[in-house]
Amino acid sequence: GTIVYTAAALAICVDPKNMKQRFMSGHTDDIISLAMTAVTRGKLSFSICATGEIGRSPKIIVWESKTMQRLQTLRGSHIRGVTQLAFSPDGSTLASVGLDDVNSIELYDWKKGEVLCRVRTGPDKVFGMMFQVDRNNPVDDTRIITVGFKHMTFWEREGKHQLSSRDALFGKEFAG
C-alpha cells in the first residue's frame, strides 16, 4: 500500500517499502479535500484519487496513484473551495461539497467530466460525506450521507440527475 497525503498544493504518494515519493502538482491553491477508490486490473492494484482545492474558482483533479497521471480536471462548479469528496462504491461517481453559502453537493460522472446534479445542503457546514454501501448491492451509488454542524442528512439519488434529502432524528425528535 501506498501512503497518500497532501501538503499545500501538492499531492504526495509514498511507497513505504523504499520510501520513494511521487508528486502530483496540478493544483494552483492549497488542497483541502481528498478521496480515494481502489482499482484492480489483473495483478495490478492502485488507487484513483480526487483532490479538491480552496480558492475563488477551485478545481477537482482526479488522478492515478501509481503513475500520478491526471485523468480528469473538474472546474467551474464550486466557489471558494471543495471541502469534501467521496467516490461511489464502484468508483464511477464522485461527490463533492463546496464552500459556498449553501454548501452545495455536486455529483459527477468524473470520467466524462459531467455534472450529474447539484443541490444545496443548507447554511450549516458539512464536515463529512460518504456513499452508504448496500450489502445486497455493493455497487449501488444512490445513497449518500452528510454530517456537519448540528445535522446529519441522508440523500437519495432519484434517477441520474436528482437528489432528495431526509434529516436524521436526534434526541427529543427521535423519541417523539
C-alpha positions as CSV (number, residue, x, y, z in Angstrom):
1,G,0.0,0.0,0.0
2,T,1.0,3.5,-1.0
3,I,0.6,6.3,1.5
4,V,-1.2,9.3,0.0
5,Y,-1.3,12.8,1.6
6,T,-1.3,16.4,0.7
7,A,0.9,19.4,1.6
8,A,-0.2,22.9,0.4
9,A,-1.0,22.5,-3.4
10,L,0.9,19.2,-3.8
11,A,-0.4,15.6,-3.6
12,I,2.2,13.1,-2.5
13,C,2.4,9.3,-2.7
14,V,5.0,7.4,-0.7
15,D,5.9,3.8,-1.2
16,P,6.6,2.6,2.4
17,K,8.9,-0.2,1.2
18,N,11.5,2.0,-0.5
19,M,10.4,5.4,0.9
20,K,10.3,6.9,-2.6
21,Q,7.9,9.8,-3.1
22,R,5.9,10.7,-6.2
23,F,4.1,14.1,-6.7
24,M,1.0,15.4,-8.4
25,S,1.4,19.1,-8.9
26,G,-1.7,20.2,-10.9
27,H,-3.3,22.4,-8.2
28,T,-2.9,26.1,-8.1
29,D,-4.0,26.6,-4.5
30,D,-4.0,24.5,-1.3
31,I,-5.6,21.1,-1.4
32,I,-8.3,20.8,1.3
33,S,-10.0,17.5,0.4
34,L,-9.0,14.1,-0.7
35,A,-10.9,10.9,-1.7
36,M,-9.7,7.5,-2.9
37,T,-11.1,4.5,-4.6
38,A,-9.4,1.1,-5.1
39,V,-8.9,-0.3,-8.6
40,T,-7.7,-3.8,-9.5
41,R,-6.8,-4.7,-13.1
42,G,-5.4,-8.2,-13.3
43,K,-2.4,-8.3,-11.0
44,L,-2.2,-4.5,-10.7
45,S,-3.8,-2.7,-7.9
46,F,-3.7,1.0,-7.3
47,S,-6.0,3.9,-6.3
48,I,-7.8,6.6,-8.2
49,C,-7.6,9.8,-6.1
50,A,-9.5,13.0,-6.2
51,T,-8.2,16.2,-4.6
52,G,-10.1,19.5,-4.2
53,E,-8.6,22.9,-3.6
54,I,-9.5,26.1,-1.9
55,G,-9.8,29.4,-3.9
56,R,-12.2,31.6,-5.8
57,S,-12.8,29.1,-8.7
58,P,-11.5,25.8,-7.2
59,K,-10.9,22.7,-9.2
60,I,-11.0,19.0,-8.5
61,I,-8.3,16.8,-10.0
62,V,-8.9,13.1,-10.4
63,W,-5.6,11.2,-10.8
64,E,-4.0,7.7,-10.6
65,S,-1.7,7.0,-7.5
66,K,0.6,4.6,-9.3
67,T,1.5,6.8,-12.3
68,M,0.5,10.2,-10.9
69,Q,-1.3,10.8,-14.2
70,R,-4.1,13.3,-14.2
71,L,-7.3,11.6,-15.5
72,Q,-9.8,14.5,-15.3
73,T,-10.0,18.1,-14.1
74,L,-13.4,19.3,-13.0
75,R,-13.8,23.1,-12.9
76,G,-16.4,25.8,-12.6
77,S,-18.9,24.2,-10.3
78,H,-18.0,25.3,-6.8
79,I,-16.8,28.6,-5.4
80,R,-14.4,29.3,-2.5
81,G,-13.3,25.7,-2.1
82,V,-14.1,22.0,-2.3
83,T,-14.4,20.8,1.3
84,Q,-15.4,17.2,0.9
85,L,-15.0,14.5,-1.7
86,A,-16.3,10.9,-1.9
87,F,-16.3,8.2,-4.6
88,S,-19.2,5.9,-5.1
89,P,-18.7,2.2,-4.2
90,D,-17.8,1.3,-7.8
91,G,-15.7,4.4,-8.3
92,S,-17.7,5.8,-11.2
93,T,-19.4,8.7,-9.5
94,L,-17.6,11.4,-7.5
95,A,-19.5,13.6,-5.0
96,S,-18.2,16.9,-3.8
97,V,-19.3,19.6,-1.3
98,G,-18.5,23.2,-1.9
99,L,-17.5,26.1,0.4
100,D,-20.3,28.3,-0.9
101,D,-23.0,29.8,1.4
102,V,-25.3,26.8,0.9
103,N,-22.6,24.1,1.0
104,S,-23.7,22.6,-2.4
105,I,-23.3,19.0,-3.2
106,E,-22.4,18.0,-6.7
107,L,-22.3,14.6,-8.3
108,Y,-20.1,13.9,-11.3
109,D,-19.6,11.3,-13.8
110,W,-15.9,12.1,-13.4
111,K,-14.7,10.0,-16.4
112,K,-16.9,12.1,-18.8
113,G,-16.3,15.4,-16.8
114,E,-20.0,15.8,-16.5
115,V,-22.0,17.3,-13.6
116,L,-24.9,14.9,-12.9
117,C,-26.7,17.1,-10.3
118,R,-26.3,19.9,-7.8
119,V,-28.2,20.5,-4.6
120,R,-28.0,22.9,-1.7
121,T,-27.4,21.3,1.7
122,G,-28.2,24.5,3.7
123,P,-26.3,27.1,5.6
124,D,-24.6,24.7,8.1
125,K,-21.1,23.5,7.2
126,V,-20.6,19.9,6.1
127,F,-17.7,18.1,7.9
128,G,-18.0,14.7,6.4
129,M,-19.6,12.8,3.4
130,M,-19.7,9.2,2.2
131,F,-21.7,6.9,0.0
132,Q,-23.8,4.5,2.0
133,V,-22.9,1.0,0.9
134,D,-25.8,-1.5,0.4
135,R,-24.6,-5.0,1.4
136,N,-27.1,-6.5,-1.1
137,N,-25.9,-4.3,-3.9
138,P,-22.3,-3.3,-3.3
139,V,-22.1,-1.0,-6.4
140,D,-25.2,1.0,-5.5
141,D,-24.4,4.7,-5.8
142,T,-27.8,6.1,-4.9
143,R,-27.4,6.9,-1.2
144,I,-25.1,9.5,0.4
145,I,-24.7,10.6,4.0
146,T,-23.5,14.1,5.0
147,V,-22.7,15.2,8.5
148,G,-22.0,18.6,9.9
149,F,-22.7,21.3,12.4
150,K,-26.0,20.2,14.1
151,H,-27.1,18.0,11.2
152,M,-26.9,14.6,9.6
153,T,-28.6,14.1,6.3
154,F,-29.4,11.1,4.2
155,W,-29.5,11.8,0.4
156,E,-31.1,9.5,-2.1
157,R,-30.4,9.8,-5.8
158,E,-33.6,9.5,-7.9
159,G,-32.6,8.7,-11.4
160,K,-29.4,10.2,-12.6
161,H,-29.9,13.9,-12.1
162,Q,-31.8,14.4,-8.8
163,L,-31.1,14.1,-5.0
164,S,-33.7,14.1,-2.3
165,S,-32.9,14.5,1.4
166,R,-34.1,13.2,4.7
167,D,-32.7,14.6,8.0
168,A,-31.6,12.3,10.8
169,L,-33.6,12.5,14.0
170,F,-31.8,13.1,17.3
171,G,-32.7,13.3,21.0
172,K,-36.3,14.6,21.6
173,E,-37.1,14.5,17.8
174,F,-36.2,10.8,17.8
175,A,-38.1,10.0,21.0
176,G,-41.3,11.6,19.6
